[in-house]
Amino acid sequence: MGTAMFQVMAPVKSLDERLHESDQTITESWVALNKRSMLIGWEGYFIKHNNGWERLGYPDEKSYRASKGIGRSTWYTMVGLAERLQMLSKEQFLSMSIENAEQLSVVPSMVRENPALIDAAAAMTAKQFENELVQYKALAENKPKGEVLVTMKWHLKQAQREVIERGLDDWQHEHGIDDPGYALELMIAEYHDKPTLVGFMAESIPRLTRAVTEAHNVEELEALRTLFAAHIHEMGEILKVCCGESCVSEEAA
C-alpha cells in the first residue's frame, strides 16, 4: 500500500481563523515597522547632531537620505521626533509608539522629562496616553481639559508643518528648483500621478545641465548618453499621460 494513504490531511481553517491570522500578521508587521522607523529617527538625528554627513561620504542630509532610499516623510518626521525628544535615552525612545512619541514631543520640556509620563508613553495606547497628557497638563496649568487638548493638537499640526517644509526643501534641492511655490505645484502633480509636460521640462533642465557640464572623461560621457536616452524615453511617457495615447499615435503617423 502506498504511503499516500496514510498521510493526514491538514484541517481546513475557517474564515474566522484565517481572518485572525491576517490580523495578527498585520499587527506584528506594523509593530516591527514602527520600531524600524523610530530607530531610523534616533540614529539619523545622531548623525545630524554630529554633522556627520561629510564624514560618511555625503555632501548633506538630503543626499544621505536619498542614498538610503528612505522616504522624505519618514525621514524628516522621525529625525524631527528624535530631535525633540533628545533628552530621552535610546531605550526610552524606542519603547514608545510613533503616536505617543509625537504627542510627548510637543508638550513643554518639563512635561516631556516626567518619568511617569515617559513610562506611560511606552505602555499606553495612543488614546490612553493622550488622555493622560491632557489630564496631567490640565492639573499642572489649572486649565480646562478641552483647552489643553486644543493646544496639543495645534502644536502637533505645527510639527507636521515643519516636516512638510523640510520635505519640500529636500524636493527642491533634488530637482534644482529655486521657487518654493512652483516646486510645491510640481510636487503635488507628481504625488497625484498627474505630471505636466512643462513641469517635467522645467525639472529636467537643471538636472541635465549639471550632467552635461560635469561629464569629462569617456566613462562619464557614456553615462551621459545613457541618461539622455532614458530622458527621451521618459519624455515620451510623460507626453502620453499629458496628451493621451492618440496624440502620440498621430505624431508617429
C-alpha positions as CSV (number, residue, x, y, z in Angstrom):
1,M,0.0,0.0,0.0
2,G,1.3,3.4,-0.9
3,T,2.3,5.8,1.9
4,A,-0.1,8.4,0.4
5,M,-3.0,6.5,2.0
6,F,-1.6,7.2,5.5
7,Q,-1.0,10.9,5.0
8,V,-3.0,13.0,7.4
9,M,-4.8,15.9,5.8
10,A,-4.3,19.2,7.5
11,P,-7.6,20.6,8.9
12,V,-9.2,23.2,6.8
13,K,-9.2,26.5,8.6
14,S,-12.4,28.5,8.9
15,L,-12.8,32.0,7.6
16,D,-12.7,33.4,11.1
17,E,-9.4,31.6,11.8
18,R,-7.8,33.0,8.6
19,L,-9.1,36.5,9.4
20,H,-7.5,36.4,12.8
21,E,-4.2,35.1,11.3
22,S,-4.2,38.0,8.9
23,D,-5.0,40.5,11.7
24,Q,-2.1,39.1,13.8
25,T,0.3,39.3,10.8
26,I,-0.6,42.9,10.2
27,T,-0.2,43.8,13.9
28,E,3.2,42.2,14.1
29,S,4.4,43.8,10.9
30,W,3.2,47.2,12.0
31,V,5.0,46.9,15.3
32,A,8.2,45.9,13.5
33,L,7.8,48.8,11.1
34,N,7.1,51.2,13.9
35,K,10.3,50.2,15.7
36,R,12.4,50.4,12.5
37,S,11.1,53.9,11.8
38,M,11.9,55.0,15.4
39,L,15.4,53.6,15.1
40,I,15.9,55.4,11.8
41,G,14.9,58.6,13.5
42,W,17.2,58.1,16.5
43,E,20.3,57.2,14.5
44,G,19.5,59.8,11.9
45,Y,19.4,62.5,14.5
46,F,22.7,61.3,16.0
47,I,24.4,61.7,12.6
48,K,22.7,65.1,12.1
49,H,23.6,66.3,15.6
50,N,27.2,65.5,15.0
51,N,27.1,66.9,11.4
52,G,28.4,63.5,10.2
53,W,27.2,63.6,6.6
54,E,30.6,64.5,5.1
55,R,32.4,62.1,7.4
56,L,30.2,59.4,6.0
57,G,30.9,60.5,2.4
58,Y,27.8,62.6,1.7
59,P,27.6,66.3,1.0
60,D,24.5,66.8,3.1
61,E,21.5,65.3,4.9
62,K,19.3,65.3,1.7
63,S,21.9,63.3,-0.2
64,Y,22.3,60.8,2.6
65,R,18.5,60.2,2.9
66,A,18.2,59.7,-0.9
67,S,21.1,57.3,-1.0
68,K,19.4,55.1,1.6
69,G,16.1,55.1,-0.2
70,I,14.2,56.4,2.8
71,G,11.0,58.3,2.1
72,R,11.1,62.1,2.8
73,S,8.1,61.9,5.2
74,T,9.5,59.0,7.2
75,W,13.0,60.6,7.4
76,Y,12.0,64.1,8.4
77,T,9.2,63.0,10.7
78,M,11.3,60.5,12.6
79,V,14.5,62.6,12.8
80,G,12.5,65.6,14.0
81,L,10.8,63.4,16.6
82,A,14.2,62.2,17.9
83,E,15.5,65.8,17.9
84,R,12.6,67.0,20.1
85,L,13.0,64.0,22.4
86,Q,16.8,64.0,22.6
87,M,16.7,64.2,26.4
88,L,15.5,60.5,26.4
89,S,17.7,57.5,26.3
90,K,17.7,55.4,23.2
91,E,15.9,52.6,25.1
92,Q,13.2,55.0,26.3
93,F,12.7,56.5,22.8
94,L,12.4,53.1,21.1
95,S,10.0,51.8,23.7
96,M,7.3,54.2,22.5
97,S,4.9,54.0,19.6
98,I,5.3,56.8,17.0
99,E,1.9,58.3,18.0
100,N,2.9,58.5,21.7
101,A,6.3,59.9,20.9
102,E,4.7,62.6,18.7
103,Q,2.3,63.6,21.5
104,L,5.1,63.7,24.1
105,S,7.4,65.7,21.8
106,V,5.1,68.7,21.5
107,V,4.4,69.3,25.2
108,P,6.7,71.6,27.3
109,S,10.1,70.2,28.2
110,M,9.3,69.8,31.9
111,V,6.4,67.5,30.9
112,R,8.5,65.6,28.4
113,E,11.0,64.8,31.1
114,N,8.5,63.5,33.7
115,P,9.5,59.8,34.3
116,A,5.9,58.7,34.9
117,L,4.8,60.1,31.6
118,I,7.7,58.6,29.8
119,D,6.7,55.2,31.2
120,A,3.1,55.8,30.3
121,A,4.2,56.6,26.7
122,A,5.8,53.1,26.5
123,A,2.8,51.3,28.0
124,M,-0.4,53.0,26.8
125,T,-2.3,53.2,23.6
126,A,-2.3,56.5,21.7
127,K,-5.8,57.4,23.1
128,Q,-4.9,56.5,26.6
129,F,-1.7,58.4,26.5
130,E,-3.4,61.5,25.0
131,N,-5.9,61.4,27.9
132,E,-3.0,61.0,30.4
133,L,-1.2,64.0,29.0
134,V,-4.3,66.2,28.9
135,Q,-5.2,65.4,32.5
136,Y,-1.6,66.0,33.7
137,K,-1.3,69.3,31.9
138,A,-4.8,70.5,32.9
139,L,-3.9,69.9,36.6
140,A,-0.4,71.4,36.3
141,E,-1.6,74.5,34.4
142,N,-5.0,74.8,36.1
143,K,-6.8,74.9,32.7
144,P,-9.8,73.1,31.3
145,K,-9.1,69.8,29.6
146,G,-10.7,71.0,26.4
147,E,-8.3,74.0,26.2
148,V,-5.3,71.8,26.8
149,L,-6.3,69.3,24.1
150,V,-6.8,72.1,21.5
151,T,-3.3,73.4,22.3
152,M,-1.8,70.0,22.0
153,K,-3.5,69.4,18.6
154,W,-2.2,72.8,17.4
155,H,1.4,72.0,18.4
156,L,1.1,68.7,16.6
157,K,0.0,70.5,13.4
158,Q,2.9,72.9,13.7
159,A,5.3,69.9,14.0
160,Q,3.7,68.3,10.9
161,R,4.1,71.6,9.0
162,E,7.8,71.6,9.8
163,V,8.1,68.1,8.3
164,I,6.3,69.3,5.2
165,E,8.6,72.3,4.8
166,R,11.7,70.2,5.2
167,G,10.4,67.7,2.7
168,L,9.6,70.4,0.2
169,D,13.1,71.9,0.7
170,D,14.6,68.4,0.0
171,W,12.5,68.0,-3.1
172,Q,13.6,71.5,-4.4
173,H,17.2,70.5,-3.8
174,E,16.8,67.2,-5.6
175,H,15.1,68.8,-8.7
176,G,17.2,72.1,-8.8
177,I,14.2,74.4,-8.4
178,D,14.6,77.7,-6.5
179,D,10.9,78.8,-6.2
180,P,9.1,77.0,-3.3
181,G,5.7,77.8,-4.7
182,Y,6.5,76.3,-8.1
183,A,8.2,73.4,-6.5
184,L,5.1,72.7,-4.4
185,E,2.9,72.8,-7.5
186,L,5.1,70.3,-9.3
187,M,5.4,68.1,-6.2
188,I,1.6,67.9,-5.8
189,A,1.3,67.0,-9.5
190,E,3.9,64.2,-9.0
191,Y,2.2,62.7,-6.0
192,H,-1.2,62.8,-7.7
193,D,0.3,61.0,-10.7
194,K,-0.7,64.0,-12.9
195,P,2.6,65.2,-14.4
196,T,2.7,68.2,-16.6
197,L,5.0,68.4,-19.7
198,V,6.1,71.9,-18.7
199,G,6.8,70.7,-15.2
200,F,8.8,67.8,-16.5
201,M,10.9,70.0,-18.8
202,A,11.5,72.6,-16.0
203,E,12.7,69.8,-13.7
204,S,14.9,68.3,-16.4
205,I,16.7,71.4,-17.5
206,P,18.9,71.9,-14.3
207,R,19.4,68.2,-13.9
208,L,20.6,67.6,-17.5
209,T,22.6,70.8,-17.4
210,R,24.6,69.6,-14.4
211,A,25.1,66.2,-16.1
212,V,26.5,67.8,-19.3
213,T,28.8,70.2,-17.5
214,E,30.2,67.6,-15.1
215,A,30.9,65.0,-17.8
216,H,34.6,65.0,-18.8
217,N,36.1,61.5,-19.4
218,V,34.9,58.6,-21.6
219,E,33.0,56.9,-18.8
220,E,31.1,60.0,-17.8
221,L,30.3,60.7,-21.4
222,E,29.0,57.2,-21.8
223,A,26.9,57.6,-18.7
224,L,25.6,60.9,-20.1
225,R,24.5,59.1,-23.3
226,T,22.6,56.6,-21.2
227,L,21.0,59.4,-19.2
228,F,19.8,61.2,-22.3
229,A,18.3,58.0,-23.7
230,A,16.4,57.4,-20.5
231,H,15.3,61.1,-20.5
232,I,13.9,60.8,-24.1
233,H,12.0,57.7,-23.2
234,E,10.6,59.3,-20.0
235,M,9.6,62.4,-22.1
236,G,7.6,60.1,-24.3
237,E,5.8,58.6,-21.4
238,I,5.0,62.0,-19.9
239,L,3.7,63.1,-23.3
240,K,1.4,60.1,-23.4
241,V,0.0,61.0,-20.0
242,C,-0.4,64.7,-20.8
243,C,-1.8,64.4,-24.3
244,G,-3.2,60.9,-24.4
245,E,-2.2,57.9,-26.5
246,S,-4.0,59.3,-29.5
247,C,-1.7,62.4,-29.5
248,V,1.4,60.3,-29.7
249,S,0.0,58.0,-32.3
250,E,-1.0,60.9,-34.6
251,E,2.5,62.3,-34.3
252,A,4.1,59.0,-35.1
253,A,1.8,58.6,-38.2
